[in-house]
């Protein structure tokens, strides 16, 4: 069966603090393929300065060496600013629940922060029993970041436990790298009780008689359901079923079922499936439209590098009009105009690009792709305002603050916020006044987070603050103020500023 090259570039997840984009689209997760070197970090990681671990001075603690398990992660603590003790001190089940449940879908700043938490090198909490690692893997899968799932579990040891292997096996199926996990399953069949996986792996290595024998045995012992029997029978005996009506598709397919339906010539559309399945549409065997839709979906969740999306958008001419084809046309026209350096051409094409980005929820993506080059062009009118908003949404928001397009109160407030000192005298709305209060001199660390930090529970404190901010984004202004104050007091100043800017500039959906 076809496979694809190793894979998605992270993204997404939400504040982008890495160097500017290159001129060519990145291949899928080059930074993993190159061994996770610090020079090839995914552009969607939040790289903050070192974070405070306590509201007070550090205490000296003594821990038995046998309890200091090695840290697990794909990004060094020296790059993220987060300590390897991030999770220690907190109840493992509490951390696992927060990691799986914290809502970040419409908040790019929090998406980036969550991705950083999931990928940073950190030791598991004491008496963890893999709860936090499995939660990290599950949340990465939910985001659609299947390549980081595979890489993270490979670093931790994919065959150490059946639960780890199950996550690894599913990720390799979606990434087209199932030969590796099948080899491990063949060597140690106890890793999975699922007969379907063993049948599939036997067929993958060309051992069709063994695969057929296992299928018959599983059926005789009642270890496989009738729908599974029909599916695997077609997989192993395609000639018998040639010309037969297609099988009904399961409503919630497993990655294994997804791949087998593909193998028998009945591929399942991924638009209605969880995000993790979208990565399968990035392979060359998939049509361009399906690749575009999957790339948009994964980029919105920060699971893919925006440069890869731009590469797909500019790969060829739109095949039709309407929907995604209009976005492709808008991006191509603007990219061409930007390449000419003509202010007039940019002025004419930028509004259409921004409208298309807003319609698809891609404001942050377009800002990160084009804001650095827009900063070099002098624009007027509507285009000047759009370009400035895009720059505020980019990592270079402080530079943009020094060059506002006008002197209106909303503009002055945004400029002062980008500089970390929002001016309450020009705050016009309740949200702006709340943000100004959170950045004011009287802002303090909320008691819940202070209590957690005093106990050394930094990761839990960050997750609790993220959860609080998601409530605030839905209209709870007190939660907005407390969350922004907590981020700043914990040393996450960049997160606080970008989250506040995004609240004001990106419409809630």
C-alpha angles and dihedrals in degrees: 000000000000120000132192133223118268102290162194120049112226118253148146118035085125137260109069113207101154124106120286124289122273123238094249125062115258120245117239109298097331090173091065094045089054093053100268093285116183090242092063103047116152110264092232097067121110108232105191129173114263111302126231112251098194142020088232137044117294119275125216113245131183119216127178110250092233089064093055100091116190115269118256122209146103100237125057120246087233089067100041098039090227118126123238087240089065094121101030119109095032127101106261095224091051090053093046091052093049093047092052097041109037108115117229104142097118098029112081095188091055092044089059092046092050092049090051091051091050095050105035119106108260139153117242117250118264115281089011102149089199094295095130096042092051090047090052091051093047093050092048088052091050090052088053095247097136096156093057088048090056094044095047096049091045089056092048093047116270097209097047093095136007091243092057091046092051091057091045094048093051092047093051090050092055092043095048092243098111095128089076096053092040090056090054092047092049090052094046111023091175089076091081132026091196108112089196091065092050092049091049093048093048089053091046091058090048097253096132097160091056091046091051092046092051091049092052091046093049090049093048092050093046092243095130130052124238094251089051090047092053092047096049092042089058090045093054098035108034095156093062093057099042109138094013120133114269120265119255110263117239115245093226106027123188118232088255093054089046092055094044093051086053091049093054091051098259103106116187121230111243100208093095096037127087116285093257090071091056090074089069089064092063092074120107091246089069125085120258095248092053089048091051094049092047092048092051091049094049094043091053089056090046092243093122135048112254090227089067090053090051090050091055093045091055099038096100144343119292112269096212142348135267130047115019092359090065089054091049090051093048093050093047094048092048094044089052092048091049090051091056092053090223111148090202093053091047091048090055098046103036098076092054091049092050093047090051091048092050092048090055099037091247100126094118092046095052091044092054092046100047110018096089092056093042089058088067095056127079110222136175138206122002093350091057091054093047092048091051093049089050091051090050089055092050128079088261094067094128092056090049091053090065092059110046117176094228143358099249119136095250091050094048091049092051091048093051091047091052087055091052096250109088110198110235091197092069096038105121105174133053089248092053091049089050092051091048090052092051091054094042127111092256093058112123138181110271115245097246093055092041090055092050094047092048087058093048094250098137099151092050091048091054093048092048089051092049090052090049092050091052088057089049093051088058090060108285101126094184088058089050092054095045094045095049090047090050093050091051095046090050091054097258094124094145091053091050095050096045093045090052092047091050091050089057100039106036118064115235113248 
